[in-house]
Amino acid sequence: MPACLRLLSLPLLATLLAVAPGRAAEANPTPVAELSAGDAIALGLVEGVTEFLPISSTGHLIIVNQLLGLESEEQLKDKAGRPLWHKPPSPKYPEGVPLTLKLAAHTYTVIIQVGAIGAVVLLYWQQLFLMLGGLFGRSSAGLRLLRNVLLAFFPVAVVGLLFGDLVDRYLFSTLGVAAAAIGAFVILWAERWREANAGVGRTKGDPADLTPRKALGVGFAQCLALCPGASRSMLTIVGGYLAGLGPGKAAEFSFLVGLPTLGGAACYKGLQSGPAMIEVFGWGSVLLGMAVAAVSALISVKFLVHLITRYGLAFFAYYRLVLALVLVVVYLF
């Protein structure tokens, strides 16, 4: 099987593994406030495989959560019978926000992103040391790269803090993921634009060579990824294309920008409802999910760099179209 087809089959296989025996067969499954080892492995596998592919990890995890029956809206309680809260009472939420199984599962999938982050750190430690050297005045290229990564991170940090709650409340649904099929057409358009303006496989620059304006433009493109299904990786790679980067360098910049973006999201969710989520699912499930995400992301990133450098993003556009069609059919029937 060609490498591109092997890679594109991984998200489907990981999603199929998420269907626990007997649970998906029920018309109205009764969710339980715990994760089995199989559930943790399935979620970690889907997170790691899809996080840096331009197909939306959030979208796939929403599907898996529904298959696992982690969608209950009833408020969870601790072992002593006390209700658990996603957010305590505040001027914005006078009554607080109850911690439900759905919110706990969403928090879990955000926190295990730390495993995928670890994979990128391992693969791109040289660029990280270059940026560290730039911070201490030892590398002008490292300082420019650090500047561009921070500029690309800044817009999504601001927009996420302002509108993150609205996204969680209204856009986290399977239908929202299917609607993101428009991303497939964005990919196909971007590939045509790249071929017309740069030539297939031709690198025009390095992430450190981007101007502040272009790096900020990549950041604004990343803001659209707050909508589940849009794919942070897809948007930052396309933004890199438009900024003048070739496929391999655009993917590299996407990975580096993902470190503060994903790390910030994991810290924010962890501070909000991490302790309550751990009380529900346990440390064992969290660590297992992180470990599986790290290993699968390590493999996924290496395949992606090879694929995108040689073929571009078009394969992922066709995958998104097929997945969206399946989701629409499932939603309607």
Residue pairs with C-beta under 8 A, 6 or more apart in sequence:
1 9
3 303
3 306
3 307
4 307
4 311
4 315
6 303
7 53
7 300
7 303
7 304
7 307
7 315
8 315
8 316
8 319
10 49
10 296
10 300
11 46
11 49
11 50
11 53
11 55
11 60
11 319
14 42
14 45
14 46
14 49
14 50
14 60
14 296
15 46
15 60
15 63
15 64
15 67
17 38
17 41
17 42
17 45
18 39
18 42
18 43
18 46
18 64
18 67
18 68
19 67
19 68
20 36
20 38
20 39
20 68
23 29
23 67
23 68
23 69
24 67
24 69
26 69
29 69
30 69
31 68
31 69
31 70
31 71
31 72
31 101
32 69
33 76
33 101
33 104
33 280
33 281
34 280
34 281
34 282
34 285
35 43
35 108
35 281
35 282
35 285
35 289
37 285
37 288
39 68
39 285
40 284
40 285
40 286
40 288
40 289
40 292
41 288
41 289
41 292
42 64
42 68
43 61
43 64
43 65
43 68
43 108
43 109
43 112
43 289
44 112
44 115
44 288
44 289
44 290
44 291
44 292
44 293
44 296
45 292
45 293
45 296
46 57
46 60
46 61
46 64
47 57
47 61
47 109
47 112
47 113
47 115
47 116
47 289
47 292
47 293
47 296
47 297
48 115
48 116
48 119
48 292
48 293
48 294
48 295
48 296
48 297
48 298
48 299
48 300
49 296
49 297
49 299
49 300
50 56
50 57
50 60
50 61
50 300
51 57
51 113
51 116
51 233
51 258
51 262
51 293
51 297
51 300
52 116
52 120
52 233
52 254
52 255
52 258
52 297
52 300
52 301
52 304
53 231
53 233
53 300
53 304
53 316
54 183
54 187
54 231
54 233
54 234
54 237
54 313
54 316
55 231
55 234
55 316
55 319
55 320
55 323
56 177
56 180
56 183
56 228
56 229
56 230
56 231
56 234
56 320
57 231
58 109
58 172
58 228
58 229
59 177
59 180
59 228
59 229
59 231
61 109
62 172
62 173
62 174
62 176
62 177
62 228
63 174
63 177
63 327
65 71
65 102
65 105
65 106
65 109
66 174
68 105
70 101
70 102
70 104
70 105
71 101
71 102
71 105
72 100
72 101
72 102
73 100
73 101
73 102
74 100
74 101
75 83
75 84
75 98
75 99
75 100
76 83
76 84
76 98
76 99
76 100
76 101
76 104
76 276
76 280
77 83
77 84
78 84
78 276
78 279
79 279
83 98
83 99
84 98
84 99
84 276
84 279
84 280
85 96
85 97
85 98
85 99
85 273
85 276
86 96
86 97
86 98
86 99
86 100
86 103
86 107
86 272
86 273
86 276
87 93
87 96
87 97
87 272
87 273
88 96
89 95
89 96
90 96
97 103
99 273
99 276
99 277
99 280
101 280
103 273
104 273
104 276
104 277
104 280
104 281
106 168
106 172
106 269
107 269
107 270
107 272
107 273
107 274
107 277
108 277
108 281
108 285
108 286
108 289
110 265
110 266
110 269
111 266
111 269
111 270
111 274
111 277
111 286
111 290
112 286
112 289
112 290
112 293
113 262
113 263
113 265
113 266
113 293
114 263
114 266
114 290
114 293
115 289
115 290
115 291
115 292
115 293
115 294
115 295
115 297
116 262
116 293
116 294
116 297
117 258
117 259
117 262
117 263
117 266
118 290
118 294
119 293
119 294
119 295
119 297
119 298
119 301
120 255
120 256
120 258
120 259
120 297
120 301
121 128
121 259
122 298
123 255
123 298
123 301
123 302
124 252
124 255
124 256
127 145
127 252
127 256
130 139
130 141
130 142
130 145
131 142
131 143
131 145
131 146
131 149
132 142
133 139
133 142
134 140
134 141
134 142
134 143
134 144
134 145
134 146
135 142
135 143
135 146
137 143
141 206
141 208
142 208
144 208
144 209
145 207
145 208
145 256
147 212
147 215
148 207
148 208
148 210
148 212
148 215
148 253
149 207
149 215
149 253
149 256
149 257
149 259
149 260
150 260
151 212
151 215
151 216
151 219
152 215
152 216
152 218
152 219
152 222
152 236
152 239
152 253
152 257
153 219
153 222
153 257
153 260
153 261
153 264
154 216
154 219
155 216
155 219
155 220
155 222
155 223
156 219
156 222
156 223
156 225
156 226
156 261
157 260
157 261
157 264
159 223
159 226
160 226
160 264
160 265
163 226
164 226
164 268
167 226
167 227
167 228
171 226
171 227
171 228
172 228
173 228
174 327
174 330
174 331
175 327
175 331
176 227
176 228
176 229
177 228
177 229
177 324
177 327
178 229
178 323
178 324
178 327
178 328
178 331
179 229
179 324
180 227
180 228
180 229
180 230
180 231
180 320
180 324
181 320
181 321
181 323
181 324
181 325
183 229
183 230
183 231
183 234
183 317
183 320
184 316
184 317
184 318
184 320
184 321
184 324
185 317
186 234
186 238
187 234
187 238
187 313
187 314
187 316
187 317
187 320
188 314
188 317
190 238
190 241
190 242
190 313
191 312
191 313
191 314
191 317
193 241
193 242
194 200
194 241
194 247
194 312
195 312
198 204
198 244
198 246
200 312
201 246
201 247
201 309
201 310
202 246
203 245
203 246
203 247
203 248
203 249
204 244
204 245
204 246
205 244
205 245
205 246
205 249
206 245
206 249
207 240
207 245
207 249
207 252
207 253
207 256
210 218
210 243
210 244
210 245
210 253
214 243
214 244
215 243
217 239
217 242
217 243
218 236
218 239
218 240
218 243
218 253
218 257
219 239
219 257
220 239
221 235
221 236
221 238
221 239
221 242
222 232
222 235
222 236
222 239
222 257
222 261
224 230
224 235
225 231
225 232
225 234
225 235
225 236
232 254
232 258
232 261
233 254
233 258
234 313
234 316
236 250
236 253
236 254
236 257
236 258
237 247
237 250
237 251
237 254
237 308
237 313
238 250
238 313
239 250
240 249
240 250
240 251
240 253
240 254
241 247
241 250
243 250
245 253
246 309
247 308
247 309
247 312
247 313
248 305
248 308
248 309
250 308
251 304
251 305
251 308
251 309
252 305
255 301
277 286
278 286
307 315
